[in-house]
Amino acid sequence: MRAKKLQIALFFMTFSFFSCHAQQENVHVYVKKLIAGKRHESQIIGIGLPGYQWPHYLKFKELATKKQLVRFCHHTNGVIRAYAFQALLEVDLEAAKKIFDEQKDLQMEVPIMRGCVTFSPSPLPEVYRGLVWSKFPWSIENIETDSTEKAHFTLYYEFTGKH
């Protein structure tokens, strides 16, 4: 009887290990697909067309754990960093705030596409600000001037909660 319980326990441990390993492999498949796309895209591109990268991003977000997303925010590829940060905004706001603060002066550029416009590579901190801005679209009336600098200053303090 004891041998049978040991066999059952061993089976479940093996099954759990391989299930977890398969999930990690799937995340990395989507990481590779996002890297192959060579740019960070919005959900809609062109005239109402879904972004080419969007389905890959959704699977990446679904499969990645919070711990993996934080790790991917430190990836050598800026596109992966941007998608990981975007997903982290939805999963763990505090962790996203920490990444935002840590990388606010990072000198890394990311090709982006918004709507039907492809921009030349943008600094990663600017991409992060755009993602935060789209997640928390504060009213422009609350900004006293039209200056971009003032908008970014306000965005940073609204996001981090520091006053």
C-alpha beads as a LAMMPS data file, in Angstrom:
LAMMPS data file: protein, C-alpha beads

163 atoms
162 bonds

1 atom types
1 bond types

-500.0 500.0 xlo xhi
-500.0 500.0 ylo yhi
-500.0 500.0 zlo zhi

Masses

1 110.0

Atoms # bond

1 1 1 0.000 0.000 0.000
2 1 1 2.811 2.398 0.880
3 1 1 4.529 1.714 -2.467
4 1 1 1.314 2.542 -4.311
5 1 1 0.991 5.909 -2.475
6 1 1 4.610 6.667 -3.333
7 1 1 3.936 5.881 -7.009
8 1 1 0.894 8.161 -7.032
9 1 1 2.806 10.988 -5.339
10 1 1 5.700 10.560 -7.791
11 1 1 3.274 10.652 -10.726
12 1 1 1.701 13.935 -9.560
13 1 1 5.098 15.525 -8.891
14 1 1 6.306 14.542 -12.381
15 1 1 3.072 15.757 -13.979
16 1 1 3.302 19.103 -12.126
17 1 1 6.929 19.579 -13.155
18 1 1 6.262 18.965 -16.833
19 1 1 3.105 21.107 -16.841
20 1 1 5.009 24.039 -15.355
21 1 1 7.931 23.486 -17.743
22 1 1 5.576 23.400 -20.747
23 1 1 4.052 26.724 -19.652
24 1 1 7.490 28.348 -19.435
25 1 1 8.362 27.084 -22.902
26 1 1 5.156 28.591 -24.294
27 1 1 5.989 31.983 -22.805
28 1 1 9.374 31.856 -24.494
29 1 1 7.760 30.958 -27.823
30 1 1 5.774 34.205 -27.637
31 1 1 8.827 36.162 -26.500
32 1 1 10.562 34.997 -29.684
33 1 1 7.546 35.960 -31.795
34 1 1 7.408 39.442 -30.255
35 1 1 11.145 39.912 -30.838
36 1 1 10.717 38.759 -34.454
37 1 1 8.066 41.484 -34.931
38 1 1 10.816 44.073 -34.308
39 1 1 8.535 46.776 -32.856
40 1 1 6.013 47.548 -30.143
41 1 1 2.565 48.022 -31.647
42 1 1 -0.712 49.354 -30.365
43 1 1 -3.790 47.134 -30.410
44 1 1 -5.132 48.766 -33.578
45 1 1 -2.984 49.772 -36.542
46 1 1 -3.864 51.196 -39.915
47 1 1 -7.534 51.917 -40.435
48 1 1 -8.995 49.806 -37.646
49 1 1 -6.873 46.724 -38.316
50 1 1 -5.627 44.651 -35.399
51 1 1 -1.891 44.984 -34.775
52 1 1 0.213 42.098 -36.075
53 1 1 1.895 41.743 -32.683
54 1 1 -1.293 42.013 -30.627
55 1 1 -2.303 38.305 -30.649
56 1 1 1.262 37.379 -29.617
57 1 1 1.168 39.984 -26.850
58 1 1 -2.146 38.640 -25.514
59 1 1 -0.763 35.080 -25.325
60 1 1 2.469 36.357 -23.764
61 1 1 0.450 38.243 -21.130
62 1 1 -1.758 35.211 -20.479
63 1 1 1.126 32.762 -20.030
64 1 1 3.715 34.859 -18.199
65 1 1 3.739 34.926 -14.428
66 1 1 4.209 38.174 -12.515
67 1 1 7.764 37.112 -11.700
68 1 1 8.478 36.458 -15.381
69 1 1 7.022 39.829 -16.393
70 1 1 9.318 41.612 -13.942
71 1 1 12.265 39.645 -15.315
72 1 1 11.248 40.433 -18.913
73 1 1 11.233 44.145 -17.997
74 1 1 15.018 43.703 -17.707
75 1 1 15.409 41.769 -20.990
76 1 1 18.133 42.823 -23.426
77 1 1 15.481 43.463 -26.106
78 1 1 13.544 46.721 -25.726
79 1 1 10.449 45.392 -27.486
80 1 1 10.112 42.644 -24.862
81 1 1 10.695 45.173 -22.084
82 1 1 7.875 47.337 -23.447
83 1 1 5.396 44.457 -23.779
84 1 1 6.333 43.110 -20.327
85 1 1 5.845 46.554 -18.789
86 1 1 2.480 46.894 -20.541
87 1 1 1.341 43.532 -19.136
88 1 1 2.724 44.377 -15.691
89 1 1 0.572 47.528 -15.634
90 1 1 -2.450 45.226 -15.707
91 1 1 -1.118 42.556 -13.329
92 1 1 0.782 44.395 -10.587
93 1 1 0.711 48.167 -10.505
94 1 1 3.244 48.429 -7.673
95 1 1 5.787 46.310 -9.572
96 1 1 5.172 48.416 -12.702
97 1 1 5.752 51.606 -10.689
98 1 1 9.062 50.222 -9.465
99 1 1 10.194 49.354 -13.022
100 1 1 9.036 52.781 -14.242
101 1 1 11.126 54.495 -11.592
102 1 1 14.186 52.252 -12.061
103 1 1 14.272 52.704 -15.829
104 1 1 13.200 56.342 -16.200
105 1 1 16.665 57.366 -17.431
106 1 1 17.453 54.217 -19.436
107 1 1 19.221 54.832 -22.738
108 1 1 17.502 52.126 -24.826
109 1 1 15.408 52.711 -27.930
110 1 1 12.379 50.775 -29.131
111 1 1 10.743 50.914 -32.585
112 1 1 7.023 51.576 -32.103
113 1 1 3.891 51.739 -34.229
114 1 1 0.820 53.688 -33.143
115 1 1 -2.200 53.710 -35.395
116 1 1 -0.925 53.848 -38.970
117 1 1 2.282 55.679 -38.098
118 1 1 5.609 53.948 -37.586
119 1 1 7.873 56.085 -35.481
120 1 1 11.620 55.963 -35.527
121 1 1 12.973 54.240 -32.441
122 1 1 11.769 55.967 -29.285
123 1 1 13.530 55.961 -25.919
124 1 1 12.132 53.155 -23.755
125 1 1 11.192 55.535 -20.908
126 1 1 9.046 57.496 -23.401
127 1 1 7.344 54.249 -24.482
128 1 1 6.655 53.478 -20.806
129 1 1 5.168 56.963 -20.324
130 1 1 2.901 56.418 -23.330
131 1 1 1.713 53.097 -21.920
132 1 1 1.054 54.647 -18.517
133 1 1 -0.715 57.571 -20.189
134 1 1 -2.995 55.205 -22.113
135 1 1 -3.748 53.173 -18.956
136 1 1 -4.485 56.258 -16.837
137 1 1 -5.762 58.939 -19.222
138 1 1 -5.900 61.863 -16.798
139 1 1 -7.693 64.899 -18.013
140 1 1 -5.522 67.289 -19.988
141 1 1 -7.448 70.151 -18.316
142 1 1 -5.607 69.325 -15.092
143 1 1 -2.313 70.296 -16.696
144 1 1 -1.703 74.022 -16.332
145 1 1 0.423 74.426 -19.471
146 1 1 0.598 72.773 -22.856
147 1 1 4.239 71.863 -22.362
148 1 1 5.226 68.254 -22.893
149 1 1 7.636 68.555 -19.990
150 1 1 4.804 69.578 -17.661
151 1 1 2.674 66.673 -18.932
152 1 1 5.465 64.173 -18.268
153 1 1 6.116 65.707 -14.837
154 1 1 2.429 65.374 -13.982
155 1 1 2.288 61.855 -15.406
156 1 1 5.252 60.733 -13.318
157 1 1 3.814 62.100 -10.083
158 1 1 0.323 60.793 -10.773
159 1 1 1.712 57.352 -11.517
160 1 1 4.107 57.080 -8.612
161 1 1 1.839 58.771 -6.090
162 1 1 4.679 61.055 -4.956
163 1 1 3.693 64.656 -4.358

Bonds

1 1 1 2
2 1 2 3
3 1 3 4
4 1 4 5
5 1 5 6
6 1 6 7
7 1 7 8
8 1 8 9
9 1 9 10
10 1 10 11
11 1 11 12
12 1 12 13
13 1 13 14
14 1 14 15
15 1 15 16
16 1 16 17
17 1 17 18
18 1 18 19
19 1 19 20
20 1 20 21
21 1 21 22
22 1 22 23
23 1 23 24
24 1 24 25
25 1 25 26
26 1 26 27
27 1 27 28
28 1 28 29
29 1 29 30
30 1 30 31
31 1 31 32
32 1 32 33
33 1 33 34
34 1 34 35
35 1 35 36
36 1 36 37
37 1 37 38
38 1 38 39
39 1 39 40
40 1 40 41
41 1 41 42
42 1 42 43
43 1 43 44
44 1 44 45
45 1 45 46
46 1 46 47
47 1 47 48
48 1 48 49
49 1 49 50
50 1 50 51
51 1 51 52
52 1 52 53
53 1 53 54
54 1 54 55
55 1 55 56
56 1 56 57
57 1 57 58
58 1 58 59
59 1 59 60
60 1 60 61
61 1 61 62
62 1 62 63
63 1 63 64
64 1 64 65
65 1 65 66
66 1 66 67
67 1 67 68
68 1 68 69
69 1 69 70
70 1 70 71
71 1 71 72
72 1 72 73
73 1 73 74
74 1 74 75
75 1 75 76
76 1 76 77
77 1 77 78
78 1 78 79
79 1 79 80
80 1 80 81
81 1 81 82
82 1 82 83
83 1 83 84
84 1 84 85
85 1 85 86
86 1 86 87
87 1 87 88
88 1 88 89
89 1 89 90
90 1 90 91
91 1 91 92
92 1 92 93
93 1 93 94
94 1 94 95
95 1 95 96
96 1 96 97
97 1 97 98
98 1 98 99
99 1 99 100
100 1 100 101
101 1 101 102
102 1 102 103
103 1 103 104
104 1 104 105
105 1 105 106
106 1 106 107
107 1 107 108
108 1 108 109
109 1 109 110
110 1 110 111
111 1 111 112
112 1 112 113
113 1 113 114
114 1 114 115
115 1 115 116
116 1 116 117
117 1 117 118
118 1 118 119
119 1 119 120
120 1 120 121
121 1 121 122
122 1 122 123
123 1 123 124
124 1 124 125
125 1 125 126
126 1 126 127
127 1 127 128
128 1 128 129
129 1 129 130
130 1 130 131
131 1 131 132
132 1 132 133
133 1 133 134
134 1 134 135
135 1 135 136
136 1 136 137
137 1 137 138
138 1 138 139
139 1 139 140
140 1 140 141
141 1 141 142
142 1 142 143
143 1 143 144
144 1 144 145
145 1 145 146
146 1 146 147
147 1 147 148
148 1 148 149
149 1 149 150
150 1 150 151
151 1 151 152
152 1 152 153
153 1 153 154
154 1 154 155
155 1 155 156
156 1 156 157
157 1 157 158
158 1 158 159
159 1 159 160
160 1 160 161
161 1 161 162
162 1 162 163
